[in-house]
Amino acid sequence: MRPRALLLASSVPCLLLLGGCGNQRQQPSDLGRVSAGKAFLAYVNPKAGVSFGYPQGWTVTRGRAPLLARIEQGNALASIYLYRRTDLAVDPAGIEAARGRLLASLRRRAPSFRVSGTEITELNGTPAVEIRGSGRVGSRRVRTLSVHVYKPDGEYVVDAYAAPAAYEKADKVAFQPLLQTLRVRNPFAGGDRRLMPELPEVETIRRQLDPELRGRAIRELEILDPRWSRPLPPEQVAGAVQGRRITGLERRGKYLLLRLDGGQILVMHLRMTGNLVLVGPEDEERSERFLRARLLLDDGSELRFADARRFGEGFVLDERDLEERFQGRLGVEPLSEEFTPERLGELAAGRTAPLKSFLLNQAGIAGIGNIYADEALFRARLHPLSPAGSMREPHLEALHEGIVEALLAGIEWGGASIDDYRDATGAEGSMQDEFLVHTREGKPCFECGTPIRRIVRRRPLDLLLPARPGAAQAPPPRGAQKAARPPLIGTGARGRVAEPLPSGDGGASCPSA
């Protein structure tokens, strides 16, 4: 089923309004195909503010509060709970504290439960804590996945488990698709609006550090903040890398992968405020605010990880564990040969999510965040609220080009230093001076002169659009002079798709950001 074109004049949310609620089986919807060959159904509960997709062949039932719904097949099961709470501090520090409470509660209530991994992450733009492990349900041995999603007035919990032999399949066909399609409102709306470094910022750091670190041996990893290596104790992570020689520094999405001889990989994520700075022997006395960890190298230099908000993390994996960790979470690399307009079309096929939400989903395209989603959509002249699945060949080609152009521009200018980002030398990037739309609310569009405005949906997305005609046009940033392209508008039996912002009061005839 082709998604309907977005009706911009409508105030009704377009997300998953395809059927009833409760324990009735839903009809196949526009939700899309999250796993190849598996048609998905939609479960919607507007009262609880939750919706998700599940595969055909699984049974879905609605429970009594706090249980919202449950999907199951054979010996695999996933449950979604909602706990109404007012004591949650839904900010970075509060979520870190919540992770600590969850782990302490697990150790107290289930001493035999083994935690294999935990991280603070995002679920469709909403902060979450993920815990993986193994334990027992009754007399059965199971592998488990628990994801806690936080919003100002409550906590959504997804608890999933399956027998060890069946877990990988259940995780691929049901658990990860459920998490990818689960929708809750973003609790950061109107609160902390710090931006996480995206692909260009992380790639800038990688390119600076790789030639400097390659071939160096690690004398010692000193972890000054135990949170950096959670759930593993600092001495365990430090011991795994001590004496190892660095064979290269790679990037996957927003992660940095420091490859070591012997097959070990030190994986690091900057999160919101993390910075990696290389300090030479001559600058050893240089102080670093918010220092959380440092790698002491054999030539006397140090690689320092500083992080004001303490969300950044580091952990050690081998190649097999790395692939398992990223499977289903990180999609195609947008600067790789694998990323083509055809591949983009495969990812977007059948998706009703707005284009910006589609770009922010790391399981589809890895490394894009708010900054480069805005910049890419503006370059492609596609409306951020158009359904991703409504794109046709010209739109796919334009969006592919826009994504690649925006990311390469970010790398060329050394990343964007809007908040805390600094490169590996401690210097600010310059991409913030080259933005076409991002952070330019109220300023004139470089192509039509109309002021850029922000539109906010009920599930907040920051969308930057030209607002009204008649404003004077400011000179574009360096490299922004381009021949104008006509807006890309497709037509068909179901009407217009991939629309630009319509003209009239509160709009403009210029295509959107």
NUDO-188919 format. One record per residue (C-alpha): residue in three letters; residue number from 0; x, y, z. Coordinates in Angstrom, 2 decimals. Example, Ala and Ser with C-alpha at 12.3 -4.5 7.8 and 13.67 -1.06 7.14 Angstrom:
! NUDO-188919
[rec 'ALA',0,[12.30,-4.50,7.80]] [rec 'SER',1,[13.67,-1.06,7.14]] 
END
This chain:
! NUDO-188919
[rec 'MET',0,[0.00,0.00,0.00]] [rec 'ARG',1,[1.47,3.40,-0.98]] [rec 'PRO',2,[1.48,5.95,1.85]] [rec 'ARG',3,[-0.88,8.85,1.37]] [rec 'ALA',4,[0.60,12.22,0.55]] [rec 'LEU',5,[0.91,14.44,3.59]] [rec 'LEU',6,[-1.96,16.91,4.06]] [rec 'LEU',7,[-0.20,19.95,5.42]] [rec 'ALA',8,[-3.42,21.77,6.24]] [rec 'SER',9,[-4.53,18.95,8.53]] [rec 'SER',10,[-3.90,19.10,12.25]] [rec 'VAL',11,[-4.34,15.34,12.63]] [rec 'PRO',12,[-1.04,13.51,13.30]] [rec 'CYS',13,[-0.16,11.30,10.35]] [rec 'LEU',14,[1.59,8.60,12.35]] [rec 'LEU',15,[-0.03,5.17,12.43]] [rec 'LEU',16,[-3.68,6.22,12.31]] [rec 'LEU',17,[-4.68,2.99,10.60]] [rec 'GLY',18,[-7.06,0.89,12.62]] [rec 'GLY',19,[-8.36,0.51,16.13]] [rec 'CYS',20,[-6.80,-0.18,19.47]] [rec 'GLY',21,[-6.90,-2.94,21.98]] [rec 'ASN',22,[-6.42,-6.64,21.54]] [rec 'GLN',23,[-7.96,-6.98,18.08]] [rec 'ARG',24,[-5.67,-8.04,15.28]] [rec 'GLN',25,[-4.91,-5.09,13.02]] [rec 'GLN',26,[-5.16,-5.12,9.25]] [rec 'PRO',27,[-1.88,-4.70,7.29]] [rec 'SER',28,[-1.01,-1.01,7.29]] [rec 'ASP',29,[1.36,1.51,5.70]] [rec 'LEU',30,[3.79,0.78,8.50]] [rec 'GLY',31,[6.16,-0.75,5.99]] [rec 'ARG',32,[8.42,-3.74,5.82]] [rec 'VAL',33,[10.96,-3.56,8.59]] [rec 'SER',34,[12.43,-6.97,7.75]] [rec 'ALA',35,[12.69,-8.27,4.19]] [rec 'GLY',36,[9.70,-10.37,3.25]] [rec 'LYS',37,[7.86,-9.83,6.54]] [rec 'ALA',38,[4.64,-7.80,6.35]] [rec 'PHE',39,[3.95,-5.82,9.51]] [rec 'LEU',40,[0.81,-4.82,11.32]] [rec 'ALA',41,[0.17,-1.70,13.39]] [rec 'TYR',42,[-0.91,-1.53,17.02]] [rec 'VAL',43,[-2.17,1.89,18.13]] [rec 'ASN',44,[-3.23,3.08,21.60]] [rec 'PRO',45,[-3.80,6.87,21.39]] [rec 'LYS',46,[-4.91,7.12,25.02]] [rec 'ALA',47,[-1.58,5.79,26.24]] [rec 'GLY',48,[0.30,7.63,23.51]] [rec 'VAL',49,[2.00,4.52,22.17]] [rec 'SER',50,[2.06,2.74,18.82]] [rec 'PHE',51,[4.31,0.11,17.30]] [rec 'GLY',52,[4.59,-2.48,14.57]] [rec 'TYR',53,[4.75,-6.23,14.90]] [rec 'PRO',54,[5.17,-9.06,12.36]] [rec 'GLN',55,[2.39,-11.17,10.98]] [rec 'GLY',56,[2.20,-14.51,12.69]] [rec 'TRP',57,[2.76,-13.05,16.14]] [rec 'THR',58,[-0.11,-12.68,18.60]] [rec 'VAL',59,[-0.80,-9.28,20.12]] [rec 'THR',60,[-2.93,-8.72,23.21]] [rec 'ARG',61,[-3.72,-5.71,25.37]] [rec 'GLY',62,[-3.23,-6.03,29.10]] [rec 'ARG',63,[-4.26,-4.20,32.23]] [rec 'ALA',64,[-2.27,-1.24,33.49]] [rec 'PRO',65,[0.64,-0.94,33.68]] [rec 'LEU',66,[0.85,-3.53,30.86]] [rec 'LEU',67,[-0.13,-1.84,27.58]] [rec 'ALA',68,[0.32,-4.71,25.15]] [rec 'ARG',69,[2.21,-7.93,24.55]] [rec 'ILE',70,[3.38,-9.71,21.41]] [rec 'GLU',71,[4.41,-13.35,21.44]] [rec 'GLN',72,[5.14,-16.35,19.31]] [rec 'GLY',73,[6.20,-19.71,20.69]] [rec 'ASN',74,[8.81,-19.19,23.41]] [rec 'ALA',75,[9.53,-15.57,22.49]] [rec 'LEU',76,[7.68,-12.63,24.08]] [rec 'ALA',77,[7.87,-8.84,24.28]] [rec 'SER',78,[5.80,-6.70,26.66]] [rec 'ILE',79,[5.27,-2.94,26.67]] [rec 'TYR',80,[4.54,-1.23,30.00]] [rec 'LEU',81,[3.69,2.34,30.95]] [rec 'TYR',82,[4.40,3.62,34.45]] [rec 'ARG',83,[2.90,7.03,35.20]] [rec 'ARG',84,[5.48,8.91,37.24]] [rec 'THR',85,[6.16,12.51,38.23]] [rec 'ASP',86,[9.48,11.98,39.98]] [rec 'LEU',87,[11.52,11.56,36.79]] [rec 'ALA',88,[14.15,14.16,35.95]] [rec 'VAL',89,[14.03,13.81,32.18]] [rec 'ASP',90,[17.39,15.37,31.44]] [rec 'PRO',91,[20.81,13.81,30.80]] [rec 'ALA',92,[21.76,13.67,34.49]] [rec 'GLY',93,[18.38,12.23,35.42]] [rec 'ILE',94,[18.59,9.49,32.81]] [rec 'GLU',95,[22.10,8.55,33.92]] [rec 'ALA',96,[20.77,8.30,37.47]] [rec 'ALA',97,[17.89,6.15,36.21]] [rec 'ARG',98,[20.36,3.73,34.60]] [rec 'GLY',99,[22.19,3.39,37.92]] [rec 'ARG',100,[18.94,2.69,39.76]] [rec 'LEU',101,[17.95,0.05,37.20]] [rec 'LEU',102,[21.24,-1.82,37.52]] [rec 'ALA',103,[21.14,-1.62,41.32]] [rec 'SER',104,[17.57,-2.94,41.32]] [rec 'LEU',105,[18.55,-5.83,39.05]] [rec 'ARG',106,[21.42,-6.82,41.32]] [rec 'ARG',107,[19.12,-6.69,44.34]] [rec 'ARG',108,[16.09,-8.50,42.91]] [rec 'ALA',109,[17.83,-11.01,40.63]] [rec 'PRO',110,[21.38,-11.73,41.84]] [rec 'SER',111,[21.78,-14.50,39.25]] [rec 'PHE',112,[20.89,-12.20,36.33]] [rec 'ARG',113,[23.91,-11.55,34.13]] [rec 'VAL',114,[24.17,-8.12,32.47]] [rec 'SER',115,[25.99,-8.39,29.14]] [rec 'GLY',116,[25.62,-4.74,28.10]] [rec 'THR',117,[23.95,-1.45,28.94]] [rec 'GLU',118,[23.87,1.96,27.29]] [rec 'ILE',119,[22.06,5.27,27.23]] [rec 'THR',120,[20.63,5.67,23.78]] [rec 'GLU',121,[17.74,7.22,21.85]] [rec 'LEU',122,[14.63,5.53,20.57]] [rec 'ASN',123,[13.23,7.53,17.66]] [rec 'GLY',124,[14.53,10.75,19.20]] [rec 'THR',125,[13.45,9.89,22.76]] [rec 'PRO',126,[16.11,9.18,25.44]] [rec 'ALA',127,[16.22,5.58,26.66]] [rec 'VAL',128,[18.25,3.12,28.70]] [rec 'GLU',129,[18.92,-0.30,27.18]] [rec 'ILE',130,[20.00,-3.35,29.20]] [rec 'ARG',131,[20.86,-6.74,27.70]] [rec 'GLY',132,[21.59,-9.94,29.60]] [rec 'SER',133,[20.54,-13.47,30.46]] [rec 'GLY',134,[18.69,-15.08,33.33]] [rec 'ARG',135,[15.74,-17.28,34.15]] [rec 'VAL',136,[11.99,-16.93,33.70]] [rec 'GLY',137,[10.61,-19.60,35.99]] [rec 'SER',138,[12.70,-22.67,35.24]] [rec 'ARG',139,[13.61,-21.55,31.71]] [rec 'ARG',140,[16.93,-20.06,30.74]] [rec 'VAL',141,[16.44,-16.98,28.50]] [rec 'ARG',142,[18.27,-14.11,26.86]] [rec 'THR',143,[16.69,-10.74,27.60]] [rec 'LEU',144,[16.42,-7.20,26.26]] [rec 'SER',145,[14.99,-4.38,28.38]] [rec 'VAL',146,[14.55,-0.83,27.08]] [rec 'HIS',147,[13.30,1.99,29.32]] [rec 'VAL',148,[12.01,5.03,27.41]] [rec 'TYR',149,[11.61,8.25,29.37]] [rec 'LYS',150,[9.12,11.10,28.99]] [rec 'PRO',151,[8.15,13.88,31.44]] [rec 'ASP',152,[5.10,12.16,32.89]] [rec 'GLY',153,[5.99,8.51,32.65]] [rec 'GLU',154,[8.28,5.66,31.71]] [rec 'TYR',155,[7.69,3.22,28.86]] [rec 'VAL',156,[9.37,-0.15,29.29]] [rec 'VAL',157,[9.86,-2.83,26.64]] [rec 'ASP',158,[10.81,-6.18,28.17]] [rec 'ALA',159,[11.62,-8.92,25.67]] [rec 'TYR',160,[13.02,-12.40,26.08]] [rec 'ALA',161,[13.39,-15.70,24.27]] [rec 'ALA',162,[15.14,-19.02,24.74]] [rec 'PRO',163,[18.84,-18.68,23.85]] [rec 'ALA',164,[18.43,-20.79,20.70]] [rec 'ALA',165,[15.51,-18.67,19.47]] [rec 'TYR',166,[16.68,-15.23,20.61]] [rec 'GLU',167,[18.61,-14.12,17.51]] [rec 'LYS',168,[15.68,-14.82,15.20]] [rec 'ALA',169,[13.12,-13.23,17.54]] [rec 'ASP',170,[15.33,-10.16,17.97]] [rec 'LYS',171,[15.67,-9.73,14.19]] [rec 'VAL',172,[12.07,-10.32,13.13]] [rec 'ALA',173,[10.17,-8.86,16.11]] [rec 'PHE',174,[12.08,-7.16,18.94]] [rec 'GLN',175,[14.17,-4.72,16.88]] [rec 'PRO',176,[11.31,-3.87,14.47]] [rec 'LEU',177,[9.06,-3.20,17.47]] [rec 'LEU',178,[11.66,-0.84,18.93]] [rec 'GLN',179,[12.24,0.87,15.57]] [rec 'THR',180,[8.52,1.57,15.12]] [rec 'LEU',181,[7.66,2.35,18.75]] [rec 'ARG',182,[6.51,5.97,19.01]] [rec 'VAL',183,[6.58,8.17,22.11]] [rec 'ARG',184,[6.86,11.92,22.49]] [rec 'ASN',185,[10.26,13.54,22.84]] [rec 'PRO',186,[10.77,14.73,26.44]] [rec 'PHE',187,[13.59,17.12,25.48]] [rec 'ALA',188,[11.14,19.44,23.70]] [rec 'GLY',189,[11.59,22.87,25.24]] [rec 'GLY',190,[14.32,21.57,27.54]] [rec 'ASP',191,[17.95,20.69,26.91]] [rec 'ARG',192,[18.45,21.24,23.19]] [rec 'ARG',193,[22.15,20.34,22.98]] [rec 'LEU',194,[23.03,18.58,19.75]] [rec 'MET',195,[24.98,15.36,19.56]] [rec 'PRO',196,[28.00,15.33,17.23]] [rec 'GLU',197,[26.94,13.74,13.95]] [rec 'LEU',198,[28.78,11.88,11.20]] [rec 'PRO',199,[30.85,14.86,9.92]] [rec 'GLU',200,[32.03,15.79,13.41]] [rec 'VAL',201,[33.01,12.22,14.28]] [rec 'GLU',202,[34.62,11.68,10.86]] [rec 'THR',203,[36.65,14.89,11.28]] [rec 'ILE',204,[38.06,13.58,14.55]] [rec 'ARG',205,[38.77,10.18,12.98]] [rec 'ARG',206,[40.70,11.70,10.06]] [rec 'GLN',207,[42.78,13.83,12.41]] [rec 'LEU',208,[43.59,11.04,14.86]] [rec 'ASP',209,[44.09,8.01,12.60]] [rec 'PRO',210,[47.55,8.91,11.24]] [rec 'GLU',211,[48.70,10.05,14.68]] [rec 'LEU',212,[47.54,6.92,16.54]] [rec 'ARG',213,[48.26,4.20,13.98]] [rec 'GLY',214,[51.19,2.06,15.14]] [rec 'ARG',215,[51.30,3.55,18.64]] [rec 'ALA',216,[51.19,1.22,21.68]] [rec 'ILE',217,[48.93,1.86,24.67]] [rec 'ARG',218,[50.95,2.06,27.89]] [rec 'GLU',219,[47.85,2.55,30.02]] [rec 'LEU',220,[44.16,3.41,29.87]] [rec 'GLU',221,[43.29,5.53,32.87]] [rec 'ILE',222,[39.54,5.72,33.49]] [rec 'LEU',223,[38.83,8.60,35.88]] [rec 'ASP',224,[35.02,8.24,35.81]] [rec 'PRO',225,[33.55,4.73,36.32]] [rec 'ARG',226,[30.45,5.77,34.35]] [rec 'TRP',227,[32.54,5.88,31.18]] [rec 'SER',228,[32.94,2.09,31.10]] [rec 'ARG',229,[29.65,0.97,32.68]] [rec 'PRO',230,[28.52,-1.73,33.26]] [rec 'LEU',231,[32.08,-3.12,33.25]] [rec 'PRO',232,[34.47,-2.02,35.99]] [rec 'PRO',233,[37.20,0.40,34.82]] [rec 'GLU',234,[40.02,-2.04,35.59]] [rec 'GLN',235,[38.51,-4.69,33.30]] [rec 'VAL',236,[38.30,-2.33,30.31]] [rec 'ALA',237,[41.73,-0.85,31.04]] [rec 'GLY',238,[43.30,-4.29,31.32]] [rec 'ALA',239,[41.87,-5.37,27.96]] [rec 'VAL',240,[43.74,-2.63,26.06]] [rec 'GLN',241,[46.94,-2.18,28.06]] [rec 'GLY',242,[50.02,-3.03,26.01]] [rec 'ARG',243,[48.05,-3.35,22.77]] [rec 'ARG',244,[49.21,-1.68,19.57]] [rec 'ILE',245,[46.78,0.51,17.62]] [rec 'THR',246,[46.21,-0.69,14.05]] [rec 'GLY',247,[43.76,2.02,12.98]] [rec 'LEU',248,[40.86,4.27,13.87]] [rec 'GLU',249,[37.55,3.73,12.06]] [rec 'ARG',250,[34.03,5.13,12.31]] [rec 'ARG',251,[30.63,3.43,12.28]] [rec 'GLY',252,[27.74,5.86,12.36]] [rec 'LYS',253,[28.58,8.15,15.28]] [rec 'TYR',254,[30.88,5.60,16.96]] [rec 'LEU',255,[34.68,5.67,16.85]] [rec 'LEU',256,[36.36,2.25,16.63]] [rec 'LEU',257,[39.96,2.10,17.84]] [rec 'ARG',258,[41.26,-1.20,16.43]] [rec 'LEU',259,[43.99,-3.00,18.37]] [rec 'ASP',260,[46.25,-5.91,17.58]] [rec 'GLY',261,[44.81,-9.21,18.73]] [rec 'GLY',262,[41.39,-8.34,17.31]] [rec 'GLN',263,[40.16,-6.16,20.18]] [rec 'ILE',264,[38.27,-2.92,19.46]] [rec 'LEU',265,[37.92,0.01,21.85]] [rec 'VAL',266,[34.55,1.54,20.93]] [rec 'MET',267,[33.87,5.14,21.96]] [rec 'HIS',268,[30.81,7.37,21.62]] [rec 'LEU',269,[30.92,11.11,22.30]] [rec 'ARG',270,[27.16,11.38,23.01]] [rec 'MET',271,[26.09,14.97,23.69]] [rec 'THR',272,[29.17,16.75,25.07]] [rec 'GLY',273,[32.11,14.37,24.63]] [rec 'ASN',274,[35.41,15.51,23.09]] [rec 'LEU',275,[38.53,13.57,22.12]] [rec 'VAL',276,[41.74,15.61,22.16]] [rec 'LEU',277,[45.28,14.42,21.38]] [rec 'VAL',278,[47.88,16.07,23.60]] [rec 'GLY',279,[51.59,15.82,22.76]] [rec 'PRO',280,[54.38,15.21,25.30]] [rec 'GLU',281,[55.24,18.92,25.26]] [rec 'ASP',282,[51.67,19.76,26.37]] [rec 'GLU',283,[51.44,17.15,29.12]] [rec 'GLU',284,[50.74,19.82,31.73]] [rec 'ARG',285,[47.77,21.12,29.74]] [rec 'SER',286,[44.64,20.80,31.84]] [rec 'GLU',287,[41.41,19.40,30.45]] [rec 'ARG',288,[38.07,20.26,32.04]] [rec 'PHE',289,[35.68,17.36,32.65]] [rec 'LEU',290,[38.35,14.73,31.93]] [rec 'ARG',291,[36.80,11.24,32.12]] [rec 'ALA',292,[39.44,8.94,30.60]] [rec 'ARG',293,[42.83,9.11,28.93]] [rec 'LEU',294,[44.99,6.80,26.85]] [rec 'LEU',295,[48.71,7.09,27.63]] [rec 'LEU',296,[50.72,6.18,24.53]] [rec 'ASP',297,[54.27,4.91,24.09]] [rec 'ASP',298,[55.55,8.19,22.57]] [rec 'GLY',299,[54.50,10.20,25.62]] [rec 'SER',300,[51.33,11.65,24.03]] [rec 'GLU',301,[47.83,11.28,25.52]] [rec 'LEU',302,[44.40,10.82,23.99]] [rec 'ARG',303,[41.98,12.50,26.38]] [rec 'PHE',304,[38.22,11.96,26.58]] [rec 'ALA',305,[36.49,14.96,28.19]] [rec 'ASP',306,[32.73,15.07,28.73]] [rec 'ALA',307,[30.82,17.71,30.69]] [rec 'ARG',308,[27.53,15.78,30.86]] [rec 'ARG',309,[29.14,12.35,31.41]] [rec 'PHE',310,[27.06,10.59,28.74]] [rec 'GLY',311,[30.02,9.50,26.63]] [rec 'GLU',312,[31.15,5.92,26.91]] [rec 'GLY',313,[33.88,3.45,26.03]] [rec 'PHE',314,[33.86,-0.34,25.90]] [rec 'VAL',315,[35.92,-3.16,24.41]] [rec 'LEU',316,[34.55,-5.76,21.98]] [rec 'ASP',317,[35.89,-8.25,19.49]] [rec 'GLU',318,[34.77,-8.25,15.83]] [rec 'ARG',319,[31.93,-10.74,16.34]] [rec 'ASP',320,[30.50,-8.91,19.36]] [rec 'LEU',321,[30.77,-5.61,17.47]] [rec 'GLU',322,[28.70,-6.93,14.56]] [rec 'GLU',323,[26.10,-8.32,16.97]] [rec 'ARG',324,[25.87,-5.03,18.86]] [rec 'PHE',325,[25.35,-2.91,15.74]] [rec 'GLN',326,[23.06,-5.35,13.91]] [rec 'GLY',327,[19.63,-3.79,13.56]] [rec 'ARG',328,[20.79,-0.55,15.17]] [rec 'LEU',329,[23.06,1.01,12.58]] [rec 'GLY',330,[22.06,1.07,8.94]] [rec 'VAL',331,[23.92,1.88,5.74]] [rec 'GLU',332,[26.84,4.31,5.80]] [rec 'PRO',333,[25.72,7.34,3.72]] [rec 'LEU',334,[29.22,8.00,2.34]] [rec 'SER',335,[29.83,4.40,1.28]] [rec 'GLU',336,[29.42,2.90,-2.18]] [rec 'GLU',337,[26.56,0.84,-0.78]] [rec 'PHE',338,[24.47,4.00,-0.34]] [rec 'THR',339,[22.77,4.67,-3.68]] [rec 'PRO',340,[19.41,6.18,-4.71]] [rec 'GLU',341,[18.19,2.60,-5.22]] [rec 'ARG',342,[19.20,1.59,-1.69]] [rec 'LEU',343,[17.58,4.74,-0.34]] [rec 'GLY',344,[14.39,3.74,-2.14]] [rec 'GLU',345,[14.48,0.28,-0.58]] [rec 'LEU',346,[14.81,1.79,2.89]] [rec 'ALA',347,[11.97,4.27,2.31]] [rec 'ALA',348,[9.56,1.87,0.58]] [rec 'GLY',349,[6.23,1.72,2.40]] [rec 'ARG',350,[7.31,4.04,5.22]] [rec 'THR',351,[4.75,6.57,6.41]] [rec 'ALA',352,[7.17,8.34,8.76]] [rec 'PRO',353,[7.93,11.97,7.80]] [rec 'LEU',354,[11.13,12.37,5.81]] [rec 'LYS',355,[13.00,14.02,8.66]] [rec 'SER',356,[12.07,11.24,11.10]] [rec 'PHE',357,[13.12,8.73,8.45]] [rec 'LEU',358,[16.56,10.34,8.18]] [rec 'LEU',359,[17.01,10.44,11.96]] [rec 'ASN',360,[16.42,6.69,12.33]] [rec 'GLN',361,[19.95,5.30,12.77]] [rec 'ALA',362,[18.80,1.79,11.86]] [rec 'GLY',363,[18.14,2.99,8.29]] [rec 'ILE',364,[20.95,5.47,7.54]] [rec 'ALA',365,[23.69,5.75,10.16]] [rec 'GLY',366,[25.16,9.03,11.35]] [rec 'ILE',367,[22.57,11.69,10.38]] [rec 'GLY',368,[21.10,13.92,13.08]] [rec 'ASN',369,[19.08,17.14,13.21]] [rec 'ILE',370,[21.76,19.32,11.62]] [rec 'TYR',371,[22.41,17.36,8.46]] [rec 'ALA',372,[18.80,16.17,8.07]] [rec 'ASP',373,[17.75,19.84,7.78]] [rec 'GLU',374,[20.60,20.64,5.40]] [rec 'ALA',375,[20.05,17.56,3.22]] [rec 'LEU',376,[16.28,18.09,2.85]] [rec 'PHE',377,[16.80,21.72,1.91]] [rec 'ARG',378,[19.31,20.77,-0.77]] [rec 'ALA',379,[16.89,18.12,-2.09]] [rec 'ARG',380,[13.95,20.55,-2.01]] [rec 'LEU',381,[11.78,18.02,-0.22]] [rec 'HIS',382,[9.30,18.80,2.53]] [rec 'PRO',383,[10.35,17.30,5.88]] [rec 'LEU',384,[6.79,16.20,6.68]] [rec 'SER',385,[6.20,14.29,3.44]] [rec 'PRO',386,[5.93,10.51,3.98]] [rec 'ALA',387,[9.23,8.82,3.23]] [rec 'GLY',388,[7.48,6.14,1.19]] [rec 'SER',389,[5.95,8.71,-1.16]] [rec 'MET',390,[9.28,9.47,-2.84]] [rec 'ARG',391,[9.74,8.50,-6.48]] [rec 'GLU',392,[12.87,8.24,-8.54]] [rec 'PRO',393,[13.58,12.00,-8.96]] [rec 'HIS',394,[13.05,12.56,-5.23]] [rec 'LEU',395,[15.32,9.66,-4.30]] [rec 'GLU',396,[18.09,10.96,-6.54]] [rec 'ALA',397,[17.74,14.49,-5.14]] [rec 'LEU',398,[17.70,13.32,-1.52]] [rec 'HIS',399,[20.68,11.02,-2.08]] [rec 'GLU',400,[22.59,13.94,-3.56]] [rec 'GLY',401,[21.46,16.27,-0.76]] [rec 'ILE',402,[22.59,13.86,1.97]] [rec 'VAL',403,[26.01,13.31,0.44]] [rec 'GLU',404,[26.51,17.04,-0.27]] [rec 'ALA',405,[25.52,18.07,3.26]] [rec 'LEU',406,[27.76,15.48,4.95]] [rec 'LEU',407,[30.77,16.24,2.75]] [rec 'ALA',408,[30.33,19.95,3.42]] [rec 'GLY',409,[30.30,19.22,7.16]] [rec 'ILE',410,[33.55,17.27,6.87]] [rec 'GLU',411,[35.15,19.93,4.64]] [rec 'TRP',412,[34.49,22.64,7.22]] [rec 'GLY',413,[35.60,20.50,10.18]] [rec 'GLY',414,[32.17,19.90,11.71]] [rec 'ALA',415,[29.74,22.28,13.40]] [rec 'SER',416,[30.59,23.82,16.79]] [rec 'ILE',417,[27.12,24.91,17.93]] [rec 'ASP',418,[27.39,23.61,21.48]] [rec 'ASP',419,[30.34,21.65,22.87]] [rec 'TYR',420,[31.96,20.07,19.82]] [rec 'ARG',421,[35.70,20.56,19.28]] [rec 'ASP',422,[37.97,18.64,16.94]] [rec 'ALA',423,[40.94,16.48,18.00]] [rec 'THR',424,[43.18,19.55,18.29]] [rec 'GLY',425,[40.70,21.40,20.51]] [rec 'ALA',426,[39.67,23.79,17.71]] [rec 'GLU',427,[36.10,24.69,16.73]] [rec 'GLY',428,[34.63,23.60,13.43]] [rec 'SER',429,[33.30,26.07,10.84]] [rec 'MET',430,[30.24,24.31,9.42]] [rec 'GLN',431,[27.94,26.44,11.58]] [rec 'ASP',432,[28.94,29.39,9.38]] [rec 'GLU',433,[27.91,27.47,6.24]] [rec 'PHE',434,[24.40,26.36,7.25]] [rec 'LEU',435,[21.71,26.95,4.64]] [rec 'VAL',436,[18.82,26.53,7.10]] [rec 'HIS',437,[19.81,24.91,10.40]] [rec 'THR',438,[19.84,27.44,13.33]] [rec 'ARG',439,[18.81,30.15,10.83]] [rec 'GLU',440,[15.28,30.65,12.13]] [rec 'GLY',441,[14.06,34.16,11.22]] [rec 'LYS',442,[16.90,34.74,8.75]] [rec 'PRO',443,[16.31,35.03,5.00]] [rec 'CYS',444,[16.55,31.97,2.78]] [rec 'PHE',445,[19.64,32.15,0.56]] [rec 'GLU',446,[17.60,31.16,-2.51]] [rec 'CYS',447,[14.25,32.97,-2.23]] [rec 'GLY',448,[14.86,35.54,0.51]] [rec 'THR',449,[11.91,34.51,2.70]] [rec 'PRO',450,[12.63,34.18,6.45]] [rec 'ILE',451,[13.27,30.67,7.73]] [rec 'ARG',452,[10.70,29.50,10.28]] [rec 'ARG',453,[10.46,26.53,12.58]] [rec 'ILE',454,[7.44,24.22,12.59]] [rec 'VAL',455,[6.84,21.82,15.47]] [rec 'ARG',456,[4.72,18.71,15.31]] [rec 'ARG',457,[2.96,17.13,18.32]] [rec 'ARG',458,[5.83,14.66,18.49]] [rec 'PRO',459,[8.41,17.43,18.30]] [rec 'LEU',460,[10.61,17.67,15.25]] [rec 'ASP',461,[12.52,20.85,14.57]] [rec 'LEU',462,[11.74,21.65,10.95]] [rec 'LEU',463,[13.21,24.76,9.39]] [rec 'LEU',464,[11.28,26.25,6.49]] [rec 'PRO',465,[11.20,29.49,4.50]] [rec 'ALA',466,[8.33,31.47,6.01]] [rec 'ARG',467,[7.00,34.40,4.00]] [rec 'PRO',468,[7.89,36.13,0.75]] [rec 'GLY',469,[9.22,39.66,0.62]] [rec 'ALA',470,[12.29,39.55,2.85]] [rec 'ALA',471,[15.64,40.82,1.61]] [rec 'GLN',472,[18.09,38.11,0.65]] [rec 'ALA',473,[21.36,37.86,2.60]] [rec 'PRO',474,[24.55,36.72,0.88]] [rec 'PRO',475,[24.95,32.93,1.06]] [rec 'PRO',476,[27.82,31.30,2.95]] [rec 'ARG',477,[31.01,30.17,1.25]] [rec 'GLY',478,[30.31,27.59,-1.42]] [rec 'ALA',479,[26.54,28.11,-1.37]] [rec 'GLN',480,[26.24,29.72,-4.83]] [rec 'LYS',481,[24.35,27.17,-6.95]] [rec 'ALA',482,[22.03,27.19,-9.88]] [rec 'ALA',483,[18.46,27.00,-8.68]] [rec 'ARG',484,[16.63,23.73,-9.30]] [rec 'PRO',485,[12.86,23.50,-9.61]] [rec 'PRO',486,[11.02,21.94,-6.67]] [rec 'LEU',487,[10.54,18.20,-6.97]] [rec 'ILE',488,[6.84,17.40,-6.95]] [rec 'GLY',489,[5.49,14.02,-7.93]] [rec 'THR',490,[1.89,13.42,-8.94]] [rec 'GLY',491,[-0.17,10.29,-9.13]] [rec 'ALA',492,[-3.52,8.70,-8.46]] [rec 'ARG',493,[-3.24,9.48,-4.77]] [rec 'GLY',494,[-2.25,13.11,-5.33]] [rec 'ARG',495,[0.94,14.99,-4.69]] [rec 'VAL',496,[3.85,13.38,-2.93]] [rec 'ALA',497,[7.12,14.64,-1.46]] [rec 'GLU',498,[5.63,18.13,-1.38]] [rec 'PRO',499,[7.27,21.52,-0.89]] [rec 'LEU',500,[5.68,23.94,1.55]] [rec 'PRO',501,[2.49,25.36,-0.02]] [rec 'SER',502,[2.23,29.10,-0.57]] [rec 'GLY',503,[-0.16,31.36,1.25]] [rec 'ASP',504,[-0.44,32.80,4.73]] [rec 'GLY',505,[2.22,31.29,6.95]] [rec 'GLY',506,[3.92,29.58,4.03]] [rec 'ALA',507,[5.99,30.28,0.96]] [rec 'SER',508,[6.26,28.98,-2.54]] [rec 'CYS',509,[9.91,28.14,-1.97]] [rec 'PRO',510,[10.53,24.45,-1.23]] [rec 'SER',511,[11.14,23.51,2.37]] [rec 'ALA',512,[14.16,22.71,4.45]] 
END
